[in-house]
């Protein structure tokens, strides 16, 4: 019986070693995942800080901006179109009058 007992003991030791290797692999994978999540959190925090800085800068620009104007500047695009149509209509009228 001692030979059978040794076989059982060696089998149990092999199972324990395999289980320990599996647990070690799972711990390693969990550690890597935790590190990736920590890195992603740091990246998101850095991006958030940059965006907050841009928001503050834009808010300051908005506060310093003079949005109320007393006169509206002439739009040259609309003015040239209306002037051209007036000149065309006057030419058309003058050609019909002859």
C-alpha positions as CSV (number, residue, x, y, z in Angstrom):
1,X,0.0,0.0,0.0
2,X,2.8,2.5,0.5
3,X,3.3,2.6,-3.3
4,X,-0.3,3.5,-3.8
5,X,-0.2,6.1,-1.1
6,X,2.9,7.7,-2.8
7,X,1.0,7.8,-6.1
8,X,-1.9,9.5,-4.5
9,X,0.3,12.0,-2.7
10,X,2.2,12.8,-6.0
11,X,-1.1,13.3,-7.8
12,X,-2.4,15.6,-5.1
13,X,0.8,17.6,-5.1
14,X,0.6,17.9,-8.9
15,X,-3.0,19.2,-8.6
16,X,-2.0,21.7,-5.9
17,X,0.9,22.9,-8.1
18,X,-1.4,23.3,-11.1
19,X,-3.9,25.2,-9.0
20,X,-1.3,27.5,-7.6
21,X,0.0,28.2,-11.1
22,X,-3.6,29.0,-12.2
23,X,-4.1,31.3,-9.3
24,X,-0.8,33.0,-10.0
25,X,-1.8,33.5,-13.6
26,X,-5.2,35.0,-12.6
27,X,-3.5,37.4,-10.1
28,X,-1.1,38.5,-12.8
29,X,-3.9,39.2,-15.3
30,X,-5.9,41.0,-12.7
31,X,-2.8,43.1,-11.8
32,X,-2.3,44.0,-15.5
33,X,-6.0,45.0,-15.9
34,X,-5.8,47.1,-12.7
35,X,-2.7,48.9,-14.1
36,X,-4.4,49.6,-17.4
37,X,-7.4,51.0,-15.6
38,X,-5.2,53.1,-13.4
39,X,-3.4,54.4,-16.5
40,X,-6.7,55.1,-18.3
41,X,-7.9,57.0,-15.2
42,X,-4.8,59.2,-15.2
43,X,-5.2,59.9,-18.9
44,X,-8.9,60.8,-18.4
45,X,-8.0,63.1,-15.5
46,X,-5.3,64.8,-17.6
47,X,-7.7,65.3,-20.5
48,X,-10.4,66.6,-18.1
49,X,-7.9,69.1,-16.6
50,X,-6.9,70.3,-20.1
51,X,-10.6,70.7,-21.1
52,X,-11.3,72.6,-17.9
53,X,-8.4,74.9,-18.7
54,X,-9.8,75.5,-22.2
55,X,-13.2,76.2,-20.8
56,X,-11.9,78.7,-18.3
57,X,-9.9,80.4,-21.1
58,X,-13.0,80.6,-23.3
59,X,-15.1,81.9,-20.4
60,X,-12.5,84.7,-19.8
61,X,-12.5,85.5,-23.5
62,X,-16.2,85.7,-23.5
63,X,-16.3,88.0,-20.5
64,X,-13.7,90.2,-22.1
65,X,-15.5,90.3,-25.4
66,X,-17.7,93.3,-26.2
67,X,-20.8,91.6,-27.6
68,X,-23.0,94.7,-27.7
69,X,-22.3,96.9,-30.7
70,X,-24.1,100.2,-31.3
71,X,-23.9,100.0,-35.1
72,X,-24.2,97.0,-37.4
73,X,-21.4,96.9,-40.0
74,X,-22.5,96.8,-43.6
75,X,-22.3,93.5,-45.3
76,X,-20.5,94.1,-48.6
77,X,-21.9,90.8,-50.0
78,X,-25.5,91.9,-49.7
79,X,-24.7,95.5,-50.7
80,X,-23.0,94.4,-53.9
81,X,-25.8,92.1,-54.9
82,X,-28.5,94.8,-54.4
83,X,-26.4,97.4,-56.2
84,X,-25.8,95.0,-59.1
85,X,-29.5,94.2,-59.5
86,X,-30.4,97.9,-59.3
87,X,-28.0,98.7,-62.1
88,X,-29.2,95.7,-64.2
89,X,-32.9,96.8,-63.7
90,X,-32.0,100.4,-64.7
91,X,-30.2,99.1,-67.8
92,X,-33.2,97.0,-68.6
93,X,-35.6,99.9,-68.2
94,X,-33.4,102.2,-70.2
95,X,-33.1,99.7,-73.0
96,X,-36.9,99.3,-73.2
97,X,-37.4,103.1,-73.2
98,X,-35.5,103.5,-76.5
